[in-house]
Amino acid sequence: MRDVARRAGVSLSTVSRVMRGVPGVSPAVRERVQNAADALSYVVSRNASGLVTGRTCRVAVVVPFLQPWFFGSVLAGISDGLREADLDMLLYQVGDLRGQRGWSRTLPLRRNSDAVITVSMDLSAQECDRLDDVDVPLVLTGQHVPGRAGVSIDDVEGAAKATRHLLNLGHTRVAYIGSRGGAWLSLSSRSRLAGYRAAMAEAGLPEWSVLCSPGDEGGELAMGELLSGHHPPTAVLAEFDAIAVSAHRTLRRSGIPVPGAISLMGFDNHETAAALDLTTVDQSPRAIGAAAAALTVEILHGAAPPDRYVEMPTQLILRQSTSAPRRTEGLS
Amino acid sequence: MRDVARRAGVSLSTVSRVMRGVPGVSPAVRERVQNAADALSYVVSRNASGLVTGRTCRVAVVVPFLQPWFFGSVLAGISDGLREADLDMLLYQVGDLRGQRGWSRTLPLRRNSDAVITVSMDLSAQECDRLDDVDVPLVLTGQHVPGRAGVSIDDVEGAAKATRHLLNLGHTRVAYIGSRGGAWLSLSSRSRLAGYRAAMAEAGLPEWSVLCSPGDEGGELAMGELLSGHHPPTAVLAEFDAIAVSAHRTLRRSGIPVPGAISLMGFDNHETAAALDLTTVDQSPRAIGAAAAALTVEILHGAAPPDRYVEMPTQLILRQSTSAPRRTEGLS
């Protein structure tokens, strides 16, 4: 690196910035450094810097699944934040490992990473303790465990806000479709249901929740159940967008206009919600990821206490699937 | 590890299998090994095994973006495959780095990974050569460069197949909406357009393609353009599902029945396509990822030549957005 700096006529730290892709170096200087590096065939070596600092320069990110859109967005935010701090991301997808006792020990985290970030893992206290054995900072996202570092939204308030939106439109028969099972979601499931219940209780209205099975048809069947009650609801809040999309299918097939006869809203701001013009609650997973990376870096640098919790805001996204209830009764 | 094996009364390789989470060990034996490991506080160390093999036991995966669903699915497949081979995944999202000259040198790949897998990076020959400097095997997914290892679908044939589906239904005015710009997609963009053109030429019918700008409104505007022609098409193939979803919005707002007046189909089998009952072409990104991981492991073990190319099949998914054209003219 010293040779590159000498050849380009710049400081060592400038070479380091250019090599790491950190912004703030003028294009002309960047060009000069890269020409010098080209000439000297210089490639930054992570191992070499690791030997100097005694760190691995890697952060392990543990996710239950990679396919759902939510995880890609959180990872994008984490990736941005870690790169800014010149840290590599080791990624572990552990969905089908979770059933095994002591699954976290099968991950090669120890002496392989400087910190561990979990994404919506809904860890038990015992699992957290086990991850403490890795002996590096642990940052949880998508769940709040008192006394532990983490980044999450307030699911209770998010669901209460959504419910109040429907109540403020004038609805009084507001039903809720939640998810049954799906272990890794159960913490936010409980919180969102609690938020709905609190808002209904505050309005002095009876709650009406049905739980649907996981999978693509869960929402369809749950909506069918609501439609076969004595007095079907005029508004339905789904625990997350995928349930709302599935429930929407039942309404479309039955020719029940949305929001004409039934207002429908979800939670998450999945891209499918935009495609269906569905009102929802945005939780900015990318921002959650970026905040988790920033918090991890601060903890590693001793700039934040190891138990700092960051709460991220949620935002109601009004689209065309919710409106005031009609005066007349009936579904079509 | 020897102590764990002795305490549990099993072979060293059994302990290794349990620790790495590899299947094929009975629950009873797994339990015994874990109890022994618990008692001895044994945690597998990646570094220790690296010292023995002289390898990093890491594969670097380079993606342009993490947010689009496609990448999460490919990564899920790669993750499964690498874990099976006891390799860690280092993940680099380089979307906004691509503009910089020599971006690949800013990644700490050298002496940090045993192989590099790229996902839909649409690399130039020069970029490939630069990655060769890392001096480890390179496996490309989502693009085929002759003489290089890779896993991809045949985009030309996939689009031709989709076009033939519409032609076989009896459509003669079949239009195509492609994407303009979006550098990282341009290779598959060109291939899909070529497939559409080939199928139309084979049928002796005139082609009719419009290119839409990137972003959520691209398909909407392109569909508007098609609808304002002298003889609007009776069927439209979109280059990928997101364009079809956007185009679908224009049709919905205009009250034009799908597939009654216009058949519409996409490409990719995005989950939104399922939500909208959209006919599409499935390319199984998870299977692409799994195949890429398997190929990487084979190349590392010398079991496959370093330039093996694997072509993955595509599958037409028939849903409710395509049907035979109506006998009468007119859009509603």
Contacts between the chains, C-beta under 8 A, distances in Angstrom:
chain1	res1	chain2	res2	distance
A	18	B	106	7.9
A	19	B	105	7.3
A	19	B	106	6.0
A	20	B	106	6.2
A	21	B	97	5.6
A	21	B	100	6.9
A	21	B	103	7.3
A	21	B	106	3.9
A	30	B	100	7.7
A	31	B	101	7.5
A	34	B	101	6.3
A	34	B	102	5.5
A	34	B	105	7.7
A	37	B	102	7.9
A	37	B	105	7.0
A	38	B	102	7.3
A	41	B	133	7.7
A	43	B	105	5.9
A	43	B	110	4.6
A	43	B	133	6.8
A	43	B	134	7.6
A	44	B	105	7.5
A	44	B	106	7.4
A	44	B	108	5.5
A	44	B	110	7.5
A	45	B	108	7.1
A	45	B	110	5.8
A	45	B	111	5.3
A	45	B	112	7.4
A	46	B	108	3.7
A	46	B	110	7.8
A	46	B	111	7.1
A	46	B	112	4.2
A	47	B	111	4.9
A	47	B	112	6.4
A	48	B	111	7.8
A	57	B	108	7.8
A	58	B	90	7.5
A	61	B	91	8.0
A	65	B	76	6.9
A	66	B	72	4.8
A	66	B	73	7.4
A	66	B	75	4.8
A	66	B	76	3.9
A	66	B	79	6.1
A	67	B	69	7.5
A	67	B	72	5.2
A	67	B	73	5.1
A	67	B	76	4.9
A	67	B	286	6.9
A	68	B	72	7.0
A	69	B	67	7.6
A	69	B	69	5.1
A	69	B	72	6.8
A	69	B	271	7.9
A	71	B	72	6.0
A	72	B	66	4.8
A	72	B	67	5.2
A	72	B	68	7.0
A	72	B	69	6.7
A	72	B	71	6.0
A	72	B	72	3.9
A	73	B	66	7.4
A	73	B	67	5.1
A	75	B	66	4.8
A	75	B	72	8.0
A	75	B	91	7.3
A	75	B	93	7.7
A	76	B	65	6.9
A	76	B	66	3.8
A	76	B	67	4.9
A	76	B	93	6.2
A	79	B	66	6.1
A	79	B	91	6.8
A	79	B	92	7.6
A	79	B	93	4.2
A	80	B	93	7.4
A	83	B	92	7.9
A	83	B	93	7.7
A	88	B	90	5.5
A	88	B	92	7.9
A	88	B	108	6.5
A	88	B	112	7.4
A	89	B	90	6.9
A	89	B	91	4.9
A	89	B	92	7.7
A	90	B	58	7.5
A	90	B	88	5.5
A	90	B	89	6.9
A	90	B	90	6.0
A	90	B	91	7.7
A	91	B	61	8.0
A	91	B	75	7.3
A	91	B	79	6.8
A	91	B	89	4.9
A	91	B	90	7.7
A	91	B	91	4.7
A	92	B	79	7.6
A	92	B	83	8.0
A	92	B	88	7.9
A	92	B	89	7.6
A	93	B	75	7.7
A	93	B	76	6.2
A	93	B	79	4.2
A	93	B	80	7.4
A	93	B	83	7.7
A	97	B	21	5.7
A	100	B	21	6.9
A	100	B	30	7.6
A	101	B	31	7.5
A	101	B	34	6.2
A	102	B	34	5.4
A	102	B	37	7.9
A	102	B	38	7.4
A	103	B	21	7.3
A	105	B	19	7.4
A	105	B	34	7.8
A	105	B	37	7.1
A	105	B	43	5.8
A	105	B	44	7.4
A	106	B	18	7.9
A	106	B	19	6.1
A	106	B	20	6.3
A	106	B	21	3.9
A	106	B	44	7.3
A	108	B	44	5.6
A	108	B	45	7.0
A	108	B	46	3.6
A	108	B	57	7.8
A	108	B	88	6.5
A	110	B	43	4.8
A	110	B	44	7.6
A	110	B	45	5.8
A	110	B	46	7.8
A	111	B	45	5.5
A	111	B	46	7.1
A	111	B	47	4.9
A	111	B	48	8.0
A	112	B	45	7.6
A	112	B	46	4.3
A	112	B	47	6.4
A	112	B	88	7.3
A	133	B	41	7.9
A	133	B	43	6.9
A	134	B	43	7.7
A	216	B	274	7.5
A	245	B	275	4.8
A	248	B	275	7.9
A	249	B	275	7.6
A	271	B	69	7.9
A	271	B	272	6.4
A	272	B	271	6.4
A	272	B	272	4.6
A	272	B	275	4.9
A	274	B	216	7.3
A	275	B	245	4.8
A	275	B	248	7.8
A	275	B	249	7.6
A	275	B	272	4.9
A	275	B	275	6.7
A	275	B	276	6.5
A	276	B	275	6.6
A	276	B	276	7.6
A	286	B	67	6.9
